[in-house]
Amino acid sequence: MALAIFLFTYLFIAGARVPGLKLDRPGGALLGAVAMVVARVVSPSEVFGYHDDPSKRAIDLDTIVLLLGMMMLASYLTHAAFFRSAGYWAVKLSRTPRLLLVSVAVVSAVLSAFLVNDTVCLMLTPLVLATVDDARLPPEPYLLAVCMASNAGSLATFTGNPQNMLIQGASGLPYARFAAYMTLPAVLSTLVVIGVLLFAFRHELPRTRFAPHPEPPPVDRRLMVLTVGVLLGVIAAFFAGLPMSWSALAGAAVVMTLSRHPPRAMLEKVDFILLLFFASLFVVVYGVHQEGWAERMREVFEPFMQGGPVHEMAGFATLSLVASNVFSNVPWVMLARHWVPTMSAPTMGWHVLALSSTLAGNLTLIGSVANLIVFELARGRAQMSFGRYLRLGVPVTLLSLGLGLGALYLELRVVP
């Protein structure tokens, strides 16, 4: 029963249309969660986390709270014009269309390393569209730079994307240790994105200099200083090993208290639908795990991960790359996190899962929510077909995954 409910839910996660039903991803996930409870696969007490045993709690509240806290901080940064300022300076410091693409990719990657990449894409895309319109440049390479670099940059920390947040909750790895290992793969992946895009669009992006004159955005300096200062404090708390979820929420509460802005206006910008989507997915995947389907899947793929740590790492990365595009990376990580502790090298397994599930987002147009956000916002301004994206996504993903795995393996061998 659990597998049938999961497969039905997956239809909506994958964006399929079921005749007679107009359910989207959040609606389909919520329906799946309710079905798990109605079918008695998951009990209400497990959904609400009444059990003392953490393994009997369907929803990982730490991940939900962490995501909420980071979204609230991003909301205040948006109101202070932080993202518009970042875009303004990226344009101001660029001198050629190619350098502008590099600047856009770097800004997207760096911001996504500390803020949820979906939020970064949501804020940067309108700015990029306005900029390329003023400079009379093709929008596609710059939009690809936003979403692909945001996926690559988000790899660096636990707070870069939702799947890394899930891994943090399941692995218990320190924020600083994770960031120390993942920063180099994130940098290499961002460089791959820049290199592939510059080569692919070498004819569309002239070497001639241009002089865009964007107007500096109006900035709420007090709110900017307050929010950036608190965000740096929250990141310091992460590195100090304090609980990430409550550090983020405490930071958001401080800004909310001292900002002199009505909290309701800021809270309305938080994507509570996304939080509901993740909570519902937790319940659905928990039900699949309770009936043993996750373990059966592991047994099927186990032969591909045998033969020592290198073979295990390569096999698990390949499986994650495929599964993240079939199931979507967040549901896949929810399933795979039950496997990693049984691997011969669990620490390496957690890092490989983060690396492969995140970089898998660059393989296809639907591989990452960040990709969908960018090109949905650019609808009518830029056309990106599945096939055209795939032609760029394949080299970007394979090159970045190969370099990332190599760097990660060497790092873990040198400093285990």
C-alpha positions in Angstrom: 0.0 0.0 0.0 2.8 2.4 0.9 4.6 1.9 -2.4 1.3 2.5 -4.3 0.7 5.7 -2.5 4.3 6.8 -3.1 4.1 6.1 -6.8 0.7 8.0 -7.0 2.3 10.9 -5.2 5.3 10.8 -7.4 3.1 11.5 -10.5 2.4 15.0 -9.1 6.0 15.5 -7.9 7.2 14.8 -11.4 4.7 17.4 -12.8 2.4 14.8 -14.5 -1.2 15.6 -15.1 -3.8 13.1 -13.9 -7.1 13.4 -15.8 -9.9 14.9 -13.6 -7.4 16.1 -11.0 -5.8 19.5 -10.9 -3.3 18.9 -8.2 0.1 20.4 -8.3 3.2 19.2 -6.4 2.3 20.5 -2.9 -1.3 19.3 -3.3 -0.2 15.9 -4.5 2.2 15.5 -1.6 -0.4 16.5 0.9 -2.9 14.0 -0.6 -0.2 11.3 -0.3 0.5 12.1 3.3 -3.2 12.0 4.2 -3.5 8.7 2.3 -0.6 7.2 4.3 -2.5 8.0 7.6 -5.9 6.9 6.3 -4.4 3.6 5.1 -2.8 3.2 8.6 0.7 3.0 7.2 1.6 6.0 9.3 -0.1 6.8 12.6 -1.2 10.4 13.6 1.2 10.2 16.6 4.1 9.5 14.2 3.1 12.5 12.1 3.0 14.8 15.0 6.1 13.4 16.6 4.7 12.3 19.9 7.1 9.4 20.2 10.3 9.7 22.4 12.1 7.6 19.8 13.2 9.9 17.0 13.0 7.0 14.5 9.2 7.0 15.1 8.8 10.7 14.1 7.7 11.0 10.5 8.4 14.8 10.0 11.9 16.1 10.6 11.0 19.3 12.4 14.6 20.5 12.6 14.7 20.7 8.8 11.4 22.5 8.6 12.4 25.1 11.3 15.8 25.6 9.7 14.2 26.3 6.3 11.6 28.6 7.9 14.4 30.6 9.7 16.5 31.0 6.5 13.4 32.0 4.5 12.5 34.7 7.1 16.0 36.1 6.9 15.9 36.1 3.1 12.6 37.9 3.3 14.1 40.8 5.3 17.2 40.9 3.0 14.8 41.2 0.0 13.0 44.1 1.7 16.3 45.8 2.4 17.2 45.5 -1.3 20.2 43.3 -0.6 19.6 41.1 -3.7 19.0 44.2 -5.9 22.3 45.7 -4.6 24.2 42.5 -5.3 22.9 42.5 -8.9 23.6 46.2 -9.3 27.3 45.8 -8.3 27.7 42.7 -10.5 26.6 44.8 -13.5 28.6 47.9 -12.5 31.8 46.0 -12.2 31.4 44.1 -15.5 32.9 45.5 -18.7 31.9 42.9 -21.3 29.0 40.6 -21.9 31.3 37.6 -21.0 32.5 39.2 -17.8 28.8 39.9 -16.9 28.0 36.2 -17.3 30.9 35.4 -14.9 29.7 38.0 -12.4 26.1 36.7 -12.5 27.3 33.1 -11.9 29.6 34.1 -9.1 27.0 36.2 -7.3 24.4 33.4 -7.7 26.8 30.8 -6.4 28.1 32.8 -3.4 24.6 33.8 -2.2 23.3 30.3 -2.7 26.1 28.9 -0.5 24.5 30.6 2.6 20.9 31.2 1.6 18.4 28.7 0.1 19.2 28.5 -3.6 15.5 28.6 -4.6 15.2 32.0 -2.9 18.3 33.3 -4.5 17.0 32.4 -8.0 13.6 34.0 -7.2 15.3 37.3 -6.3 18.0 37.4 -9.0 16.1 36.4 -12.1 14.0 39.6 -12.5 17.2 41.6 -12.0 19.1 39.6 -14.7 16.2 40.0 -17.1 16.1 43.8 -16.7 19.9 44.0 -17.1 20.1 42.0 -20.3 17.2 43.9 -21.7 19.0 47.2 -21.1 22.2 45.9 -22.6 20.4 44.2 -25.5 21.9 40.8 -24.7 20.3 37.3 -25.1 18.8 36.3 -21.8 19.3 32.5 -22.0 23.0 32.3 -21.1 22.5 34.6 -18.1 19.4 32.8 -16.9 21.3 29.5 -17.1 24.2 31.1 -15.2 21.7 32.0 -12.4 20.2 28.6 -11.9 23.2 26.3 -12.7 25.6 28.4 -10.5 23.0 28.5 -7.7 22.9 24.7 -7.8 26.7 24.4 -7.8 27.2 27.1 -5.1 24.5 25.6 -2.8 26.6 22.5 -2.5 29.0 24.3 -0.2 27.0 24.3 3.1 24.1 22.7 4.8 22.0 25.8 4.3 22.5 26.0 0.6 19.5 23.9 -0.4 16.7 21.7 1.2 18.4 18.4 0.5 21.5 19.4 2.3 19.4 20.5 5.2 17.9 16.9 5.3 21.4 15.5 5.2 22.4 17.6 8.2 19.5 16.4 10.2 20.2 12.8 9.4 24.0 12.8 9.6 24.6 15.0 12.6 27.8 16.2 10.8 29.2 19.6 12.1 28.4 22.6 9.8 32.1 23.6 9.7 33.3 20.1 8.8 30.8 19.7 6.0 31.6 23.1 4.6 35.4 22.4 4.8 35.0 19.3 2.5 32.3 20.7 0.2 33.7 24.2 -0.6 36.3 23.0 -3.1 33.8 20.8 -5.0 31.4 23.8 -5.1 34.0 26.1 -6.4 35.1 23.6 -9.1 31.5 23.0 -10.1 30.9 26.8 -10.4 33.9 27.1 -12.6 32.6 24.3 -14.8 29.3 26.1 -15.2 31.1 29.3 -16.2 33.4 27.5 -18.6 30.7 25.5 -20.4 28.4 28.5 -20.7 31.1 30.7 -22.1 32.1 28.1 -24.6 28.5 27.2 -25.6 27.5 30.9 -26.1 30.8 32.1 -27.5 29.1 33.4 -30.6 26.2 35.1 -28.9 28.4 36.9 -26.3 30.7 39.4 -28.1 34.0 40.5 -26.6 33.3 44.1 -27.1 32.8 46.4 -24.1 29.5 47.7 -23.1 28.4 50.3 -20.7 25.1 49.6 -19.0 24.0 52.3 -16.6 21.7 50.7 -14.1 20.1 52.9 -11.5 21.3 52.1 -8.0 18.5 50.6 -6.0 17.0 52.4 -3.1 18.4 50.6 0.0 17.0 50.5 3.5 20.4 50.8 5.1 19.4 50.2 8.7 17.6 47.0 7.8 20.4 46.0 5.5 23.0 46.4 8.3 20.8 44.7 10.9 19.9 41.7 8.7 23.4 41.1 7.3 24.9 41.4 10.8 22.4 38.9 12.2 23.0 36.6 9.3 26.7 36.6 9.9 26.0 35.8 13.5 23.8 32.9 12.5 26.5 31.6 10.2 29.0 31.9 13.1 26.6 29.9 15.3 26.5 27.2 12.6 30.3 27.0 12.6 30.4 27.0 16.4 28.2 23.9 16.4 25.1 25.4 17.9 21.7 23.8 16.8 21.2 25.1 13.2 17.4 25.2 13.2 17.1 27.3 16.3 20.1 29.5 15.5 18.4 30.4 12.2 15.0 31.0 13.8 16.5 33.0 16.7 18.3 35.2 14.1 15.0 35.7 12.3 13.3 36.6 15.6 16.0 39.2 16.4 15.6 40.9 13.0 11.8 40.7 13.3 12.0 42.4 16.8 14.5 45.2 15.9 13.6 45.9 12.3 10.7 48.3 12.9 8.8 46.7 10.1 5.4 44.9 10.5 6.2 41.2 10.8 3.1 40.2 8.9 4.4 41.8 5.7 7.7 39.9 6.0 6.0 36.6 6.9 3.7 36.8 3.9 6.8 36.5 1.7 7.8 33.2 3.3 6.9 30.2 1.1 4.7 28.3 3.6 3.4 26.2 0.7 7.0 24.8 0.3 7.1 24.0 4.0 3.8 22.1 3.7 5.2 20.3 0.7 8.3 19.1 2.6 6.3 18.1 5.6 3.9 16.1 3.5 6.8 14.4 1.6 8.4 13.5 5.0 5.2 11.5 5.8 5.0 9.8 2.4 8.6 8.7 2.4 8.4 7.7 6.1 5.6 5.4 5.1 7.6 3.8 2.3 10.5 3.3 4.8 8.2 1.7 7.4 7.0 -1.0 5.0 10.6 -1.8 4.1 10.6 -0.6 0.5 13.7 1.6 1.0 15.6 -1.4 2.3 14.5 -3.5 -0.6 15.6 -0.8 -3.0 19.0 -0.7 -1.3 19.4 -4.5 -1.8 18.6 -4.2 -5.5 21.3 -1.6 -6.1 23.8 -2.9 -3.5 25.8 -4.9 -6.1 26.6 -1.7 -8.0 28.3 -0.3 -4.8 30.5 -3.2 -3.9 34.3 -3.4 -4.3 35.8 -1.0 -1.8 35.2 2.7 -1.0 36.0 4.0 -4.5 33.5 1.7 -6.2 31.0 2.3 -3.5 31.4 6.1 -3.9 31.2 5.9 -7.7 28.2 3.6 -7.7 26.3 5.6 -5.1 27.0 8.9 -6.9 25.8 7.4 -10.2 22.6 6.0 -8.6 21.9 9.3 -6.9 22.4 11.2 -10.1 19.8 9.1 -11.9 17.4 8.7 -9.0 17.5 12.5 -8.3 16.2 13.1 -11.8 13.7 10.3 -11.7 12.3 10.8 -8.2 13.5 14.5 -7.7 16.4 15.1 -5.4 14.5 15.9 -2.1 12.4 12.6 -2.1 15.5 10.7 -3.1 17.5 12.1 -0.2 14.7 11.3 2.1 14.9 7.7 1.0 18.7 7.4 0.7 19.5 8.9 4.1 18.4 5.5 5.6 21.0 3.7 3.6 24.1 5.8 4.3 24.7 4.6 7.9 25.0 1.0 6.5 27.7 1.9 4.0 31.3 0.9 4.6 32.3 4.6 4.8 29.3 6.5 6.1 31.0 9.9 6.3 32.0 9.7 2.7 28.5 8.5 1.9 26.9 11.6 3.4 29.2 13.9 1.4 28.7 11.9 -1.8 24.9 12.0 -1.4 25.0 15.8 -1.0 27.3 16.2 -4.0 25.5 14.0 -6.4 21.9 14.9 -5.4 22.7 18.6 -5.7 24.7 18.5 -8.9 22.0 16.3 -10.4 19.8 19.4 -10.5 21.9 20.7 -13.4 21.3 17.7 -15.6 17.8 18.4 -16.8 15.4 21.4 -16.9 13.2 19.7 -14.3 16.1 18.4 -12.2 16.0 21.3 -9.8 13.3 23.6 -8.4 15.7 26.4 -9.0 15.7 25.7 -12.7 11.9 25.8 -12.8 11.8 29.0 -10.9 14.2 30.8 -13.2 12.5 29.8 -16.5 9.0 30.2 -15.1 9.8 33.8 -14.2 11.3 34.3 -17.6 8.3 32.8 -19.4 7.6 34.8 -22.6 11.1 36.4 -22.4 13.3 33.4 -22.9 12.5 30.0 -24.4 14.3 26.9 -23.0 13.3 23.5 -24.2 14.0 20.3 -22.4 16.4 19.1 -25.1 18.3 22.4 -25.4 18.8 22.5 -21.6 19.9 18.8 -21.6 22.6 19.5 -24.2 24.2 21.9 -21.8 23.2 20.0 -18.6 25.0 16.8 -19.6 28.6 18.3 -19.9 28.0 20.6 -16.9 26.8 17.8 -14.6 29.3 15.1 -15.7 32.3 17.4 -15.5 31.4 18.9 -12.2 30.4 15.6 -10.7 33.7 14.0 -11.8 35.8 16.8 -10.5 33.8 17.1 -7.3 34.1 13.4 -6.6 37.8 13.5 -7.2 38.3 16.5 -5.0 36.1 15.0 -2.3 37.9 11.6 -2.4 41.3 13.3 -2.0 40.1 15.5 0.8 38.6 12.6 2.8 41.8 10.5 2.3 44.1 13.4 3.4 41.9 14.6 6.3 39.6 11.7 7.2 
